[in-house]
Amino acid sequence: MSSPNAVTLTGVRAGYGATPVLSEANLTLASGECLAVTGPNGGGKSTLLGLLVGLVRPFAGTVEIHGRSPRRARGRIGYLPQAARLDLEFPMTVRDLTAMGRIRSTWLPQRLRAADRAAVTELLRWVGLAELAARPVAALSTGQRRRVLLARALATEPDLLVLDEPEAGIDAESAERLQKLLSSLIGSVTVVVASHDIEGTASLATCGVTVDHGLTPWSGDGQQDDSPRRAGGPPSNTGDHLPEHASPIGGSM
Ligand SMILES: Nc1ncnc2c1ncn2[C@@H]1O[C@H](COP(=O)(O)OP(=O)(O)OP(=O)(O)O)[C@@H](O)[C@H]1O
């Protein structure tokens, strides 16, 4: 049975080797919310995101994604890692990298179904890369790489989308496009986005947290929120962030 919360962190301590980065981190996030994760360099934003996707294991405490461990939930988590942590110089096309998101198992060879191929085509159209589907990923610009990785993350049809600095290294136009793409997802997918673009991210987010070796929640108006549990659910779609394209999540996919 799934938990009412998309994300629950309870008493989490985490770090690397013996060095703690986060202490006593508590957080709950309802389905369909968009959490902005901000904070200084080295404060622990990527560590928090790593906990959510199961790449970082807590020293103590628990992390649950819809009531399950991140490892058990990972088939339903889409993850966009920080650009600097990725080597995309391998020989793979835009279409193939996106299609990796449709593969449910990493060890069984699988043939993509026609529906999977159609979903990949639709996602590439949605992120504006349909024309570049056959191009090697290594030959893409930084902004195009961020978009194809977003397409791959979305190809998993995630319940939870975890994005680490999606706007890093991309120009203003691409950043605006990315914001529109993300805003069209809010309400249908739970989104956690770490960013140094506080203004842009806060305008999308339904709640936020500053990470500086601990978590300090802040509310939508930028004020500190004393409760680690967010009141209220996701906003109704008021049309404030109208997307250029309808979200490809759900519907025919
Ligand atoms: N794989 C690792 N091994 C050891 N230490 C690490 C590792 N990854 C991160 N750290 C350390 O953990 C701390 C938190 O790093 P983290 O990447 O989570 O911060 P951040 O808030 O995402 O920073 P930035 O804004 O610079 O991306 C830093 O002191 C960093 O040096």
The ligand as an SDF file (V2000), in Angstrom:
LIG
                    3D

 31 33  0  0  0  0  0  0  0  0999 V2000
   31.2870   11.4170   -3.1410 N   0  0  0  0  0  0  0  0  0  0  0  0
   31.7160   12.2040   -2.1480 C   0  0  0  0  0  0  0  0  0  0  0  0
   32.7070   11.8000   -1.3250 N   0  0  0  0  0  0  0  0  0  0  0  0
   33.1090   12.5590   -0.2980 C   0  0  0  0  0  0  0  0  0  0  0  0
   32.6140   13.7730    0.0000 N   0  0  0  0  0  0  0  0  0  0  0  0
   31.6280   14.2390   -0.7980 C   0  0  0  0  0  0  0  0  0  0  0  0
   31.1240   13.4750   -1.9040 C   0  0  0  0  0  0  0  0  0  0  0  0
   30.1430   14.1890   -2.5020 N   0  0  0  0  0  0  0  0  0  0  0  0
   30.0500   15.3370   -1.8040 C   0  0  0  0  0  0  0  0  0  0  0  0
   30.9370   15.3750   -0.7820 N   0  0  0  0  0  0  0  0  0  0  0  0
   31.0790   16.4470    0.2030 C   0  0  0  0  0  0  0  0  0  0  0  0
   29.8430   16.5840    0.8760 O   0  0  0  0  0  0  0  0  0  0  0  0
   29.5520   17.9600    1.1090 C   0  0  0  0  0  0  0  0  0  0  0  0
   28.1890   18.2970    0.5180 C   0  0  0  0  0  0  0  0  0  0  0  0
   28.2910   18.1500   -0.9020 O   0  0  0  0  0  0  0  0  0  0  0  0
   27.0350   18.3120   -1.8560 P   0  0  0  0  0  0  0  0  0  0  0  0
   27.5020   18.0020   -3.2340 O   0  0  0  0  0  0  0  0  0  0  0  0
   25.9110   17.5370   -1.2980 O   0  0  0  0  0  0  0  0  0  0  0  0
   26.7290   19.8600   -1.6840 O   0  0  0  0  0  0  0  0  0  0  0  0
   25.8420   20.8300   -2.6020 P   0  0  0  0  0  0  0  0  0  0  0  0
   25.0150   21.6580   -1.6700 O   0  0  0  0  0  0  0  0  0  0  0  0
   25.1170   20.0430   -3.6330 O   0  0  0  0  0  0  0  0  0  0  0  0
   26.9600   21.7320   -3.2620 O   0  0  0  0  0  0  0  0  0  0  0  0
   26.9610   22.5580   -4.6570 P   0  0  0  0  0  0  0  0  0  0  0  0
   26.0360   23.7270   -4.4820 O   0  0  0  0  0  0  0  0  0  0  0  0
   28.3860   22.9930   -4.7560 O   0  0  0  0  0  0  0  0  0  0  0  0
   26.5480   21.6170   -5.7480 O   0  0  0  0  0  0  0  0  0  0  0  0
   30.7070   18.7570    0.5180 C   0  0  0  0  0  0  0  0  0  0  0  0
   31.5960   19.0880    1.5740 O   0  0  0  0  0  0  0  0  0  0  0  0
   31.3500   17.7940   -0.4520 C   0  0  0  0  0  0  0  0  0  0  0  0
   32.7340   18.0440   -0.5340 O   0  0  0  0  0  0  0  0  0  0  0  0
  1  2  1  0
  2  3  1  0
  2  7  2  0
  3  4  2  0
  4  5  1  0
  5  6  2  0
  6  7  1  0
  6 10  1  0
  7  8  1  0
  8  9  2  0
  9 10  1  0
 10 11  1  0
 11 12  1  0
 11 30  1  0
 12 13  1  0
 13 14  1  0
 13 28  1  0
 14 15  1  0
 15 16  1  0
 16 17  2  0
 16 18  1  0
 16 19  1  0
 19 20  1  0
 20 21  2  0
 20 22  1  0
 20 23  1  0
 23 24  1  0
 24 25  2  0
 24 26  1  0
 24 27  1  0
 28 29  1  0
 28 30  1  0
 30 31  1  0
M  END
$$$$
